[in-house]
Amino acid sequence: MSRGVHPTATADDRETARAREIFRRLPRISLIAPSSPIERCVRLRAAVPGCPDLYVKRDDHQPFLCGGNKLRKLEYIMADVLEKRATTVLTTGGTHSNHARITAMVARRLGLKCVLVLNGEDTPTPRGNFLLNHLLGADLHFVRSREDREPRARELAEDLGKRGERVYSVPLGSSNEIGSFGLTAAMEEVAAAEERLGLRFDAIVFPSSSGGTQAGLEVGKRLFGMDLIQVIGISPDDSAGDIITNIMKAMAPMLAILGLRKEGIAAGIAVDDGYIGEAYGIPTEASREACRLWSENEGILLDPVYTAKASAALFSRIRNGMFQASQRVLFWHTGGLINLFNTVDP
């Protein structure tokens, strides 16, 4: 089952081995557990006719209140922040953004100031991530729409710089060529788990929005000899075309950093935008059912914004015969559970 380099390795094998060495030397700080669990979902498989051999990657177990995939990215982003000797980190999101809240938590842990530009309105009775941003003492600025966030963030960064702060702007979702390496490292965890369990996964299903998670997993496929695994992102908000564009924007420089070829990187990138429903953050009947199936059969909670809709897509694909009962599928729980406390209709 080993994916190591054979003594008679080809030029491609040697290139990949060099890339792995480069990857392991990238600056990274320790924020997450050594490896989040992968658990088999026997009861859920029995409850869903035609279900493949189903497993779940439990990134809801990560520190910083279910830090999930966002925390993985911040291991690399914050290493760059510290290397550049920044005093303030600035990022954007919605008022209930997991990314914004987790960035604020990590910034405080590292002794840094944090500025958040959030689309939405302030309220005297904040809940969930919004409440935690207040408790963390983050400097909050509000704008009307998503489109207004980046212009306001640039204004604030310029003003802070004039006042002597060294500002580091963290991209939305930490989804650039630095942060996305967090999910490349996560793919190495999956490869190690396959060796330990004596199996191979046929597909990974997970929520994909700003594109960094999927970019990291796709690079991980190439880096750790997992080319045959399907990586299937499910959109909770944007069109598949927009997300694929973002994935490629992150992937191309990542591959360049590792010295891997970039030709044909778009081939096989799969994003499904058919489960968004009415809008971002608004549950659908299928996402509500997915939450019930996981909680009642496995005692696992999903967040209503990301993992619930990704799981709705997973169950739909199973029922439509897109997975075979003989296959092994890994559902990636990306965290985000604080958003269960933002709505009365999870």
C-alpha positions as CSV (number, residue, x, y, z in Angstrom):
1,M,0.0,0.0,0.0
2,S,3.0,2.3,0.2
3,R,3.1,5.5,-1.8
4,G,6.9,6.0,-1.3
5,V,9.4,6.5,-4.1
6,H,10.6,3.2,-5.6
7,P,14.4,2.7,-6.0
8,T,13.9,2.7,-9.8
9,A,11.8,5.8,-9.7
10,T,11.0,7.7,-12.9
11,A,11.8,11.4,-13.5
12,D,8.2,12.2,-12.5
13,D,8.7,10.3,-9.2
14,R,11.8,12.2,-8.4
15,E,10.1,15.5,-9.2
16,T,7.3,14.6,-6.8
17,A,9.8,13.5,-4.1
18,R,11.6,16.9,-4.4
19,A,8.3,18.7,-4.2
20,R,7.4,16.8,-1.0
21,E,10.8,18.0,0.5
22,I,10.0,21.6,-0.5
23,F,6.5,21.3,1.0
24,R,7.7,20.0,4.3
25,R,10.1,23.0,4.6
26,L,7.4,25.6,4.2
27,P,6.9,27.9,7.2
28,R,4.2,26.6,9.4
29,I,3.1,27.1,13.0
30,S,1.3,24.5,15.2
31,L,-2.4,25.3,15.8
32,I,-4.2,22.0,15.1
33,A,-4.2,18.5,16.5
34,P,-1.6,16.2,14.9
35,S,-4.3,14.5,12.9
36,S,-8.1,14.7,13.1
37,P,-9.9,11.4,13.3
38,I,-11.3,9.5,10.4
39,E,-14.4,7.5,11.5
40,R,-16.4,4.9,9.8
41,C,-20.2,5.6,9.6
42,V,-21.8,2.2,9.9
43,R,-25.2,3.3,11.2
44,L,-25.6,6.0,8.6
45,R,-24.7,3.6,5.8
46,A,-27.4,1.3,7.0
47,A,-29.9,4.2,7.1
48,V,-29.3,5.4,3.5
49,P,-30.1,2.8,0.8
50,G,-27.3,2.2,-1.6
51,C,-24.8,4.1,0.6
52,P,-21.1,3.3,-0.1
53,D,-18.7,2.5,2.7
54,L,-18.8,5.9,4.3
55,Y,-16.2,7.6,6.5
56,V,-16.0,11.1,8.0
57,K,-12.9,13.3,8.5
58,R,-13.6,15.0,11.8
59,D,-12.2,18.5,11.5
60,D,-14.9,19.6,13.8
61,H,-12.6,18.2,16.5
62,Q,-10.0,20.9,15.9
63,P,-9.1,23.5,18.5
64,F,-10.2,27.2,18.6
65,L,-13.9,26.1,18.8
66,C,-14.2,23.7,15.9
67,G,-11.5,25.6,13.9
68,G,-11.8,23.2,11.0
69,N,-10.4,23.8,7.6
70,K,-9.9,27.5,8.4
71,L,-7.5,26.7,11.2
72,R,-5.5,24.5,8.9
73,K,-5.0,27.4,6.5
74,L,-4.0,29.7,9.3
75,E,-1.1,27.5,10.3
76,Y,0.6,28.7,7.1
77,I,-0.9,32.2,6.9
78,M,0.2,33.0,10.5
79,A,3.7,31.7,9.9
80,D,3.9,34.3,7.1
81,V,2.4,36.9,9.4
82,L,5.1,36.3,12.0
83,E,7.9,36.1,9.5
84,K,6.8,39.6,8.1
85,R,6.7,40.9,11.7
86,A,3.2,42.2,11.3
87,T,1.5,43.9,14.3
88,T,-2.1,43.7,13.0
89,V,-4.0,41.2,10.9
90,L,-7.0,42.4,8.8
91,T,-9.5,40.2,7.1
92,T,-13.1,40.1,5.8
93,G,-16.2,38.1,6.0
94,G,-19.9,38.1,7.0
95,T,-21.0,38.9,10.5
96,H,-21.2,35.2,11.3
97,S,-18.0,34.2,9.4
98,N,-16.1,31.3,10.9
99,H,-13.0,32.5,9.1
100,A,-13.1,35.9,10.6
101,R,-13.8,34.7,14.2
102,I,-11.0,32.0,14.0
103,T,-8.6,34.5,12.6
104,A,-9.4,36.8,15.5
105,M,-8.9,34.0,18.0
106,V,-5.5,33.0,16.6
107,A,-4.4,36.6,16.3
108,R,-5.1,37.1,20.0
109,R,-3.3,33.9,20.9
110,L,-0.2,35.2,19.0
111,G,-0.4,38.7,20.6
112,L,-1.6,40.5,17.5
113,K,-4.3,43.1,16.9
114,C,-7.2,42.0,14.7
115,V,-9.4,44.1,12.4
116,L,-12.5,42.6,10.8
117,V,-14.5,44.1,7.9
118,L,-17.9,42.4,8.0
119,N,-20.9,42.7,5.7
120,G,-24.0,43.1,7.8
121,E,-25.1,45.2,10.7
122,D,-24.0,45.5,14.3
123,T,-26.5,44.5,16.9
124,P,-26.9,45.0,20.6
125,T,-27.6,41.2,21.0
126,P,-24.9,39.4,19.0
127,R,-24.9,35.6,18.8
128,G,-22.5,32.9,17.7
129,N,-19.4,34.0,15.9
130,F,-20.5,37.6,16.0
131,L,-20.7,37.5,19.8
132,L,-17.2,35.9,19.9
133,N,-15.7,38.6,17.8
134,H,-17.0,41.1,20.4
135,L,-15.6,39.1,23.2
136,L,-12.2,38.9,21.5
137,G,-12.0,42.6,21.3
138,A,-11.6,42.6,17.5
139,D,-11.9,46.0,15.8
140,L,-15.1,45.6,13.9
141,H,-16.1,47.6,10.8
142,F,-19.4,47.0,8.9
143,V,-20.3,47.4,5.3
144,R,-23.5,46.7,3.4
145,S,-22.5,44.0,0.9
146,R,-19.8,41.5,0.1
147,E,-18.6,43.8,-2.7
148,D,-18.0,46.6,-0.2
149,R,-15.6,44.5,2.0
150,E,-12.3,44.7,0.0
151,P,-12.4,48.4,-0.8
152,R,-13.1,49.2,2.9
153,A,-10.3,46.8,4.0
154,R,-7.8,48.5,1.7
155,E,-8.8,51.9,3.2
156,L,-8.3,50.6,6.7
157,A,-5.0,49.0,5.9
158,E,-3.7,52.2,4.5
159,D,-4.9,54.2,7.5
160,L,-3.4,51.8,10.0
161,G,-0.1,51.8,8.1
162,K,0.1,55.6,8.4
163,R,-0.4,55.2,12.1
164,G,2.6,52.9,12.4
165,E,1.0,49.5,12.3
166,R,2.4,46.7,10.2
167,V,-0.7,45.3,8.6
168,Y,-1.1,41.9,7.1
169,S,-4.2,41.4,5.0
170,V,-5.5,37.8,5.3
171,P,-7.5,36.9,2.2
172,L,-11.1,35.7,2.5
173,G,-11.1,32.2,3.8
174,S,-7.3,32.3,4.0
175,S,-7.7,30.9,0.5
176,N,-4.5,31.8,-1.4
177,E,-1.3,30.0,-2.3
178,I,-0.1,30.2,1.3
179,G,-3.1,29.2,3.3
180,S,-4.2,26.5,0.9
181,F,-1.2,24.4,1.8
182,G,-3.0,23.7,5.1
183,L,-5.3,21.3,3.2
184,T,-2.3,19.8,1.3
185,A,-1.0,18.8,4.7
186,A,-4.4,17.5,5.5
187,M,-4.3,15.3,2.4
188,E,-1.1,13.8,3.7
189,E,-3.1,12.9,6.9
190,V,-5.6,11.0,4.6
191,A,-2.8,9.2,2.8
192,A,-1.3,8.1,6.2
193,A,-4.8,7.0,7.3
194,E,-5.2,4.9,4.2
195,E,-1.9,3.1,4.9
196,R,-2.9,2.6,8.5
197,L,-6.4,1.3,7.7
198,G,-5.3,-0.7,4.7
199,L,-7.8,0.9,2.2
200,R,-8.1,3.5,-0.5
201,F,-10.8,6.1,-0.7
202,D,-12.5,6.6,-4.0
203,A,-13.9,10.0,-3.4
204,I,-13.8,13.0,-1.0
205,V,-16.9,15.2,-0.6
206,F,-16.8,18.5,1.2
207,P,-18.0,22.1,1.1
208,S,-16.1,24.4,-1.3
209,S,-16.6,28.2,-1.3
210,S,-13.5,30.5,-1.5
211,G,-11.6,27.7,-3.2
212,G,-8.6,27.3,-0.9
213,T,-9.7,24.0,0.6
214,Q,-10.2,22.4,-2.8
215,A,-6.9,23.8,-4.1
216,G,-5.0,22.4,-1.2
217,L,-6.6,18.9,-1.6
218,E,-6.0,18.9,-5.4
219,V,-2.3,19.8,-4.8
220,G,-2.2,17.1,-2.1
221,K,-3.5,14.5,-4.6
222,R,-0.5,15.2,-6.9
223,L,2.0,15.4,-4.1
224,F,1.1,12.2,-2.3
225,G,0.3,9.8,-5.1
226,M,-3.5,10.0,-4.8
227,D,-4.4,10.8,-8.5
228,L,-7.3,8.3,-8.7
229,I,-9.3,9.8,-5.8
230,Q,-12.3,12.1,-6.8
231,V,-12.2,15.4,-5.0
232,I,-15.8,16.8,-5.1
233,G,-16.5,20.3,-3.8
234,I,-20.1,21.3,-3.0
235,S,-20.8,25.1,-3.2
236,P,-22.9,26.7,-0.5
237,D,-23.0,30.1,-2.3
238,D,-21.1,30.9,-5.6
239,S,-21.3,29.4,-9.0
240,A,-19.1,26.4,-9.9
241,G,-17.3,28.5,-12.5
242,D,-16.4,31.2,-10.1
243,I,-15.1,28.7,-7.5
244,I,-13.1,26.7,-10.1
245,T,-11.5,30.0,-11.1
246,N,-10.5,30.7,-7.5
247,I,-9.2,27.1,-7.1
248,M,-6.9,27.6,-10.1
249,K,-5.7,31.0,-8.9
250,A,-4.4,29.3,-5.8
251,M,-3.2,26.1,-7.4
252,A,-1.0,27.6,-10.1
253,P,1.4,29.4,-7.7
254,M,1.3,26.5,-5.2
255,L,2.5,24.1,-7.9
256,A,5.1,26.6,-8.9
257,I,6.4,26.9,-5.4
258,L,6.7,23.1,-5.2
259,G,8.3,22.9,-8.7
260,L,5.5,20.8,-10.1
261,R,4.1,21.2,-13.6
262,K,1.0,23.3,-14.0
263,E,-0.2,22.0,-17.3
264,G,-3.8,20.7,-17.3
265,I,-4.5,21.7,-13.7
266,A,-8.2,22.4,-14.5
267,A,-8.7,18.8,-15.6
268,G,-10.8,16.8,-13.1
269,I,-11.6,19.8,-10.8
270,A,-15.2,19.1,-9.8
271,V,-17.5,21.6,-8.1
272,D,-21.3,21.1,-7.8
273,D,-23.4,24.3,-7.3
274,G,-26.7,22.5,-7.5
275,Y,-27.4,22.5,-3.7
276,I,-27.2,26.2,-2.8
277,G,-31.0,26.5,-2.5
278,E,-32.6,30.0,-2.0
279,A,-29.3,31.6,-0.9
280,Y,-26.1,31.3,1.1
281,G,-26.8,30.4,4.8
282,I,-30.5,29.5,4.2
283,P,-31.2,25.8,4.9
284,T,-33.0,23.7,2.3
285,E,-35.2,20.6,2.9
286,A,-32.4,18.4,1.8
287,S,-29.8,20.1,4.1
288,R,-32.3,19.7,7.0
289,E,-32.7,16.1,6.3
290,A,-28.9,15.7,6.1
291,C,-28.5,17.2,9.5
292,R,-31.1,14.8,10.9
293,L,-29.5,11.7,9.4
294,W,-26.1,12.5,10.8
295,S,-27.3,13.5,14.2
296,E,-29.8,10.6,14.7
297,N,-27.5,7.9,13.3
298,E,-24.0,9.0,14.2
299,G,-24.4,11.6,16.9
300,I,-22.5,14.0,14.6
301,L,-23.7,17.6,14.2
302,L,-23.4,19.5,10.9
303,D,-23.4,23.3,10.5
304,P,-26.3,24.7,8.6
305,V,-24.2,26.8,6.2
306,Y,-21.5,24.5,4.7
307,T,-21.5,20.9,5.8
308,A,-25.3,20.4,5.8
309,K,-25.5,21.4,2.1
310,A,-22.4,19.4,1.2
311,S,-24.0,16.3,2.9
312,A,-27.3,17.0,1.1
313,A,-25.3,16.7,-2.2
314,L,-23.6,13.5,-0.9
315,F,-26.9,11.8,-0.2
316,S,-28.4,13.0,-3.5
317,R,-25.5,11.5,-5.4
318,I,-25.9,8.2,-3.5
319,R,-29.6,8.0,-4.3
320,N,-29.0,8.9,-7.9
321,G,-26.5,6.0,-8.2
322,M,-23.4,8.2,-8.7
323,F,-21.6,6.2,-6.0
324,Q,-21.6,2.4,-5.8
325,A,-22.1,0.5,-2.6
326,S,-18.7,-1.1,-3.1
327,Q,-16.9,2.3,-3.1
328,R,-15.3,4.1,-0.1
329,V,-16.3,7.7,0.3
330,L,-14.8,10.2,2.8
331,F,-17.1,13.1,3.9
332,W,-15.0,16.0,5.1
333,H,-16.5,17.8,8.2
334,T,-14.9,21.2,7.9
335,G,-16.2,22.5,11.3
336,G,-18.2,25.7,11.6
337,L,-20.5,24.4,14.3
338,I,-20.8,27.8,16.1
339,N,-23.3,28.7,13.3
340,L,-25.8,26.2,14.9
341,F,-26.3,29.0,17.4
342,N,-27.1,31.7,14.8
343,T,-30.4,30.2,13.6
344,V,-33.5,28.6,15.0
345,D,-33.8,26.4,11.8
346,P,-30.6,24.3,11.5
